[in-house]
Amino acid sequence: MKIAVVGASGMTGSRVVAEAVSRGHHVTAVFRRTPPESPHPDVDVVRGDVTDVGHMSTVLGGVDAVVGATRPEPGAEDTVAGTVTALLDAAAGTRVLVVGGAGPLRSPSGGLAIDDPAFVPPEWRTIASASTRQLEACEAHAGDWVYLSPPAMLEPGVRTGAYRRGTTTILTAADGTSRISAEDLAVAIVDELENPGRERHFTVGY
């Protein structure tokens, strides 16, 4: 496949690039700032601002799938809805996997995860609220998208290749935690690109 990863410099995006290349896919890695030299023959690095729909339409032309792994700068959380709408506009019908947040998921105890401090402590509510608006922007768009909500805790770690897949309720491990490594999130993302599921909104976790 030819896969474009928008937000390739981030924790998730960089790992999606590595995972996709390891499986033999060709990746266009999109950086908002000056991109580094290509780390691999199957990686094209380009500069692109996702809000520049005209330029991004050119960048994304000819790819089979797009991964949107951008995150707002602290204090700019109100931009996420406009950003994802611009990305879907630029993709022009190409399938886009949006890496969102856990905020829109339901808590196992009922209600939304964003309202459960066990999963979203007060200091995370701003970005969690932004992810809810991000999903709403996707739902309002006619494009071909799928929204992946990571679990409550996403951190760099080890690639095990193992994870569980759920739908719209946050997944928890036996000890009650909701987490996954960024490496295994990348595994789940490339799995979804290779073998798309039926849900437009899903989650993964250990």
Secondary structure, 3 states (H helix, E strand, C coil): CEEEEECCCCHHHHHHHHHHHHCCCEEEEEECCCCCCCCCCCEEEEECCCCCHHHHHHHHCCCCEEEECCCCCCCCHHHHHHHHHHHHHHHCCCEEEEECCCCCCECCCCCEHHHCCCCCCHHHHHHHHHHHHHHHHHHCCCCCEEEEECCCEEECCCCCCCCEEECCECCCCCCCCCEEEHHHHHHHHHHHHHCCCCCCEEEEEC
